[in-house]
Amino acid sequence: MDRKQLVSGLLAKARKYRNFARWVGDWETSKRILALAEERKQRALALARPNEKRIRKRAREIWEENGRPVGRDDEFWFQAEREFQEAEQLAKGTRIDA
């Protein structure tokens, strides 16, 4: 499962929890569900945030998935960066209260 799918899944759960909280009659329970939704959104943002260690790890995974070819390291690095950027854009551009 790639980073974008993980982020998308967390954001979907956050939306689900937020919508569910609207139907709960108990204020305290609703408040806790909303806190859980916000926690999922923050987790999605943290997962999407790129850093060199995460990019390196993902680039290696891509390299291994492609049979460990020689001389394509830049291609895999850029692909890993692109995946993180897409996931970050998804996490930042998604409203969970919609």
C-alpha positions as a printed NumPy array, in Angstrom:
array([[  0.   ,   0.   ,   0.   ],
       [  1.508,   3.309,  -1.005],
       [  1.584,   6.509,   1.027],
       [ -1.254,   8.141,  -0.899],
       [ -3.56 ,   5.193,  -0.173],
       [ -2.682,   5.302,   3.53 ],
       [ -3.378,   9.024,   3.729],
       [ -6.596,   8.635,   1.767],
       [ -7.744,   5.856,   4.093],
       [ -7.054,   7.904,   7.211],
       [ -8.907,  10.89 ,   5.774],
       [-11.861,   8.673,   4.84 ],
       [-12.002,   7.382,   8.418],
       [-11.846,  10.939,   9.742],
       [-14.812,  11.927,   7.543],
       [-16.721,   8.824,   8.615],
       [-16.141,   9.565,  12.301],
       [-17.109,  13.201,  11.857],
       [-20.349,  12.268,  10.106],
       [-21.083,   9.65 ,  12.739],
       [-20.578,  12.207,  15.515],
       [-23.433,  14.271,  14.073],
       [-25.861,  11.437,  14.775],
       [-24.755,  10.697,  18.331],
       [-27.1  ,  12.173,  20.903],
       [-24.662,  12.28 ,  23.81 ],
       [-22.561,  15.457,  23.713],
       [-19.551,  13.937,  25.499],
       [-19.428,  10.934,  23.146],
       [-19.804,  13.201,  20.139],
       [-16.942,  15.352,  21.387],
       [-14.675,  12.291,  21.735],
       [-15.565,  11.055,  18.259],
       [-14.747,  14.481,  16.813],
       [-11.401,  14.404,  18.644],
       [-10.708,  10.998,  17.096],
       [-11.552,  12.385,  13.648],
       [ -9.11 ,  15.258,  14.159],
       [ -6.461,  12.823,  15.379],
       [ -6.859,  10.781,  12.158],
       [ -6.512,  13.917,  10.052],
       [ -3.339,  14.952,  11.894],
       [ -1.949,  11.424,  11.475],
       [ -2.633,  11.644,   7.74 ],
       [ -0.746,  14.952,   7.578],
       [  2.187,  13.452,   9.485],
       [  2.349,  10.43 ,   7.181],
       [  2.253,  12.62 ,   4.1  ],
       [  5.011,  14.951,   5.261],
       [  8.155,  14.02 ,   3.336],
       [ 11.625,  13.787,   4.782],
       [ 14.819,  12.35 ,   3.364],
       [ 14.698,   9.136,   5.4  ],
       [ 11.147,   8.302,   4.29 ],
       [ 11.88 ,   9.178,   0.673],
       [ 15.025,   7.016,   0.732],
       [ 13.097,   4.081,   2.18 ],
       [ 10.306,   4.39 ,  -0.394],
       [ 12.803,   4.783,  -3.268],
       [ 14.493,   1.554,  -2.158],
       [ 11.127,  -0.227,  -2.056],
       [ 10.403,   0.952,  -5.609],
       [ 13.882,  -0.14 ,  -6.714],
       [ 13.345,  -3.601,  -5.242],
       [  9.858,  -3.867,  -6.772],
       [ 11.438,  -3.193, -10.171],
       [ 14.034,  -5.95 ,  -9.859],
       [ 16.937,  -3.848,  -8.553],
       [ 18.056,  -2.384, -11.881],
       [ 21.362,  -0.53 , -12.101],
       [ 21.494,   3.17 , -12.988],
       [ 17.867,   4.14 , -12.345],
       [ 18.287,   5.481,  -8.825],
       [ 17.291,   9.051,  -9.753],
       [ 14.101,   7.794, -11.379],
       [ 13.079,   5.905,  -8.249],
       [ 14.023,   8.807,  -5.976],
       [ 11.867,  11.227,  -7.994],
       [  9.   ,   8.748,  -8.025],
       [  9.175,   8.439,  -4.225],
       [  9.268,  12.234,  -3.865],
       [  6.275,  12.548,  -6.176],
       [  4.294,  10.017,  -4.116],
       [  4.946,  11.993,  -0.957],
       [  4.042,  15.281,  -2.613],
       [  0.762,  13.843,  -3.907],
       [ -0.081,  12.425,  -0.484],
       [  0.764,  15.731,   1.183],
       [ -1.419,  17.662,  -1.264],
       [ -4.252,  15.227,  -0.625],
       [ -3.92 ,  15.591,   3.145],
       [ -3.696,  19.378,   3.065],
       [ -6.451,  19.85 ,   0.505],
       [ -9.074,  17.627,   2.102],
       [-11.698,  18.939,   4.466],
       [-13.039,  16.278,   6.785],
       [-16.128,  18.261,   7.711],
       [-17.53 ,  18.145,   4.175]])
